[in-house]
Amino acid sequence: MALVQIQLNFDDINVSLQVDDIVYYTYDGSQTGGFDSQVEMAKTRRLGRVVSIDGNSIVVEYDDLLTAPPPIGSYISFAKSQTINTSSIL
């Protein structure tokens, strides 16, 4: 396992993004709108875990033996960490 870090810069960051959230990217997607779930999901890859957030930049740690950095123009998304963000009705 070769963990490396990449810095991703954005114009604006979703306020709910937190350290330990998981970053995904979708490459070579359609620019015309809509979402073809079978095609787009096949082009979606897990990048890694957010290790820091500074302004409009995030640092993501990933295993470069399992995935590559996102190509320019990729759609970046994230999912909340299931071990940290658990809640239930009391």
Buried (B, 14 or more C-beta within 10 A) or exposed (E): EEEEEBEBEEEEBEEEBBEEBBBBBBBEBEEEEEEEEEEBEEBBBBBBBBBEBEEEEBBBBBEBEEEEBBEEEBBBEBEBBEEEEEEEEE
